[in-house]
C-alpha cells in the first residue's frame, strides 16, 4: 500500500522542515494547522497532536489538513515533494490546480496574519515609547490618540498576549 510506504520513508520532522515549519524545542511548536500562539503542537517521528485545536494524525493527515486537500492528493503531494517514486500515477490537472490553489490560499493567509502581528508589534512599541518618555500631556492631541490606541489594544491584547509575553 502506498500509504504504508510513505509512513516507512517519511517522518513528521522531515515533513515540517520541507514545508517551511521550523523545528521546536522538545518537538513542540505553534500549531501550523490553526496557526496557534503557544507551543501546543507536539510531534514525534510518526505522529502529531495539537492540544488546543485537537488535530492529530500522521504525515499524510498532516499534509491533508495543512494544505486543505484530500487523502489521495496528500499521498500524491508527499510522493512528489519527497521524490519517493512509489506511484506510477501522476497527479491530474485538477489535482495540480487544487494543490496550487490551496498553497496560494495558505500563503495569503499566513502573510495576512504576519502583517497583522507586525502592526500589533509596532503599535505596542509606540505605545510603550510614548508612556516611557512621559509625553502624555506634553503634546497637543496626544491624549486623544492614546485613548484610541488604548481601546484598540484592549480589543486585541488577549488574542496576542501569549505570543508576545
N, C-alpha and C positions, 0 to 999 in steps of 0.2 A: 504494500500500500504506500502511496506517495507520502501521505502524512507521516507515517512511521519513519520513512527515510529522512524527511525533514527534521523530525524530532531527534534522530540519531546524529544528524550532522550540523545542526544549528542550535546555538544556546541563546538564552534571553539576553545576556550581556552583549553578545555579538549583534543581535537584532537592534537593541537600543543604540549601540555605537553606530551601526550602519545608517540608522535613521536620525542621527544627529543628537541623540539624547545622552548627555554626559553621565558617566557612572557616578553613583552616590557613595557616600561614606557608609560603610556597613551594609551596602546594597540596599539603600533606602534613598528615594528621590521624590521630587514633586511629581504628582501623578500626571503623566503625559496624556492620559485619556480625557480627564476633566480639567486639566491644567490647574491642579490644586496649588495651594500655598505652602503647606508643610510637607515634610518628608513622610508622607503617608503611603507611598507606593513601595512595597518591598518585593524583591525578586531573588531568585537563585538561578542556577543554570537551566532549570526546566520549567519553572512556573513563576507567576507574579500574582500579586493581590494588592488592591488599594483598600486601605482600611477606612477611607472616607466615602468614596462613591460605590464601593463594593465590587468593582470589576475584578475578575480573576481569570486565570487560564494559562495557556501555553503560548509558544511563539506564533502559532497560527491564529489563535483567538486574539492575541495582542495586535497582530497585523490587521485583522478584520476590524477591530474596534478603533485602532489608531487612524487608519485610512478610510474608515467607514465603507468597507467593501464586504462582499460575501465570502464564504469559505473557499470556493473554487478560485476566486480572484486572489485571495490571500495566499493560497498554495502556489498559484502561478507567480505572484509577485515575489515570494520568497525564493522560488526556484530560479527566477530570472535574476533577482537582485544579488543572490549569493552564487550565481552561476553554477548551480548544482547539476544541471543536465539530467534530471531524473524523470522528466516527462517529455515525450515527443510532441505533445500538443502545444501549439503556440497560442498565445492569447488572441482572441478575436479582436477585430477593430473596435467593437463595442466595449469589450473588457479593457482595452488600452485607453479608450476615451474616458471610461468611467474612472479608471485609476488616475489619469491625468487630472480630471475634474476634481476628484477627492483630494489629491495632493494640492491643487491650487486653492481649494477652499480652506484646507488646513494652513497653508502659508498665509493667506489673507487674515484668517482668524488670529494666528499667532502674532502677526505684525500689528494687528489692532490692539491686542492685549498688551504687547510690549509698548506701543505708543501711549496707551492709557497709563501704564505703570510709569513710564518716563515723565509724563505730565504730572502725575501724582508726586513723584520724587522731586521734580522741580518746584512745584507749589509748596511742598512741605519744607524744602530747603529755604525758599524765600520767606516763608512764614517764620521759621526759626531765626533767620538772619535779622528780620525786622524786629522781632522781640528781643533777641540777644543784644542788639545795638541800641535798644531803648529809643527807637524813633517814634514810638507811639505818642501822639500829641504834639510832636515837633514838626510834622509835615502836614500841610493842608490836605484834607480829604483822605488821609491815610486810614483814619479810624473807620470810615465808611467802607473802604476797600477791605480792611482787615475783618470786618464783620461778615462781608460776603464770603471771604476766604474761610472764615471760621465755620460758617454754615456748610460750605462745600466739604470741608474736612470732616465735620460731624457726620455728614451723609455717607462719606466714602471711607472713613477711617477703619471701621470694623472689617470691611472687605479686604483691606490690605495690611492691617496691623500685624498679623502673624508673619507676613513676608518681610517686613522691614524692622520689626522689633524683636 
